[in-house]
Amino acid sequence: MPLPRKVPLAQLPTPLHRLDRMSDRLELDLWIKRDDLTGFAGGGNKGRKLEYLMADALDKGAQAVVSCGTTQSNFVRQLGAACAVFGLKCAAATMALPYDTQAGRPHAAALLSSGGNVLLDEMLGVDLRIYADGDWDELYSHAERLAQEYETNGLKVYRIPIGGSSPLSAYAFYEAGAEVRAQAEPFEWIVFGSSSGSTHTGLTYSFHGKPTRVLGISSDPEPDILEEFAEAGKGLAAILGIAPLTAADFSMNFDYVGPGYAAPSEEGARAIEALARTEAIFLDPVYSGKAFAGLMDLAARREIGGRVLFWHTGGLPSLFAMTPTRVGELSAGIR
Ligand SMILES: Cc1ncc(COP(=O)(O)O)c(C=O)c1O
């Protein structure tokens, strides 16, 4: 199989540097990979994925791209930006707090459905449809109906799964692993926020058989998610021409989800403040803040240690949709 084609969108390689003050505080040799600085439409891990996804959409003659996510989705914002650059229409079906089942529905404050990424989506001309909260299958049905609406209007539609996760996106992160190996001496751990899975899948494949341990901190309370990642990873294995990995080859920690997917947590808010006040770097309330809360706690428990790379996956705009914003108010307000 020929290797996938990409179009340039992100400024790569992204910077990688040491966090001196946070290293002292956590008694780690802590480094950060700055995918918040991909230099594309507010930054974030989706810039890498979109280089491959947009090449595929253009090769297939797409006129419109349809996807889905949370209303404050970082992916939808970057997808809207990529569509603007290539003159394609972008539409997205969204919910403020999608959930797995009624039992898994977060009892917490959602991010605002205005401002933050939504403001940027409006500027980019995204057709953003906001539906009442429901489960993931309902969200996917809304997205399919939206795609059919565009097809009925005569446009050729390219459908992108939630978070942009597909074998092509996983390939983007397989490559990103090689980017890190070219930038620095090997790390003992790589830690990052994991959700739809292509960041996790690409990095797991990239470091498989190497001494670096790849640890996702989940933003979703769905323990069987690794089975889904392994299944989706078969597409990456096919691109690479290698045997697929199994769910047992992936490492995920589910202890820092907090009140639920897309719902800010108190520990996450504390972690956001801690990194801002030691290193002047901003995390986001849904993914990277919770992931950094996990990193801090696991370091305190001595469950990770030594030379650690935190992969900053971006998400800054959603900080501006967070209410309440202060840690104290958050702990009082979300229950
Ligand atoms: C800021 C941020 N971090 C992490 C993730 C998770 O990445 P992935 O969907 O590849 O698991 C996302 C995805 O939505 C994100 O927006």
The ligand as an ORCA input file, in Angstrom:
! r2SCAN-3c Opt
* xyz 0 1
  C      -7.102     19.301     23.165
  C      -7.315     17.863     22.864
  N      -6.539     16.965     23.482
  C      -6.672     15.626     23.260
  C      -7.636     15.149     22.408
  C      -7.743     13.675     22.223
  O      -7.164     13.276     21.008
  P      -7.754     12.014     20.259
  O      -9.131     12.383     19.841
  O      -6.824     11.772     19.130
  O      -7.789     10.883     21.236
  C      -8.477     16.050     21.756
  C      -9.534     15.543     20.868
  O     -10.631     15.884     20.802
  C      -8.311     17.442     21.979
  O      -9.075     18.343     21.371
*
